[in-house]
Amino acid sequence: MDEKIRIVVDAMGGDNAPEAPIHGAVDALAENNKIEITLVGRTPDIEAELAKYSYDKDRVHIVNAEDVIGFDEPPVEAIRKKKDSSIVVGMKLVKKGEADAFVSAGSTGAILVGGQLVVGRIRGIERAPLAPLIPTTDGVSLLIDCGANVDARASHLVQFAKMGSIYMENIVGIKNPRVAIVNIGAEEEKGNALVKETYPLLKECEDINFIGSIEARDIPKGGADVIVCEAFVGNVILKLYEGLGSALLHKVKEGLMSSLRSKIGALLIKPALKKTLKAFDASEHGGAPLLGLKGLVVKAHGSSSEVEIKTAILQCISFSEEGINDRIRENLKLD
């Protein structure tokens, strides 16, 4: 029998916990028989939720954790003091080699701090970036970093570019992915101090396909496969993406329901529209992996539904099978 990929799911993390994490875990089990799930959290709550579903009980385990780290708690203090929280207990399973990945929709700050302090970075990795896939007209691009390092250095961005290239080539299947740095113009001389310092370093990298700068307006068009930036810029891009998408969807629905004629038209275009909107649905692309750690940590959106949790769990399979951490060590000549 093939060895299972062991994935820990934070059953207490997120706005919709424990329902969404557990429902998503059960759905992931049904969809793929390669995985084994460990649900971490308050055992009575987990058991009560699991009782609602039919699932392969041999592939589900429960590890009790009494504490929950709230979204408003100071991350460093919470990680250090709440040793029995679902985030800390779950990450320790990854650190000890008892699990291959950890998925949580809980506190972003706590997950970022826990990833660094509990799981730990690969030796030689200066910073671990959050790297979500974002939809474009051509498919998806990797936005790296979107929230972990707001005061990054040029050397950090160079490592982000290399790790992002490895991820896109081996997980998404894009050969020789195009790498670009976010800038206020396409010209090489433009940008702030960080961009001006990083640009020539990326240009000198022979192991990535650096194509220069990319302006924000070209990101949704699929202007590059790996979008490199520090977390402040990346988070602004990500939040604008989410907000604009939601606003446009609201206006489209409002327009389609504005008259009898538009309602009839809506029925005619519904299949095509649904397919188009699905392509730009972030839940279809899973969570954001925290790259450069000794084990895989995936951050799902705090408001994730069971669909997003399921997708985040399933994306761990390719990461494990492709040995992304080993590829990062080899490519960046680490350890």
Secondary structure, 3 states (H helix, E strand, C coil): CCCCEEEEEECCCCCCCCHHHHHHHHHHHHHCCCEEEEEEECHHHHHHHHCCCCCCHHHEEEEECCECCCCCCCHHHHHHHCCCEHHHHHHHHHHCCCCCEEEECCCHHHHHHHHHHHHCECCCCCCCCECCEEEECCEEEEEECCCCCCCCCHHHHHHHHHHHHHHHHHHHCCCCCEEEEECCCCCCCCCCHHHHHHHHHHHHCCCCEEEEEECHHHCCCCCCCEEECCHHHHHHHHHHHHHHHHHHHHHHHHHHCCCHHHHHHHHHHHHHHHHHHHHCCHHHHCCEEECCECCEEEECCCCCCHHHHHHHHHHHHHHHHCCHHHHHHHHCCCC
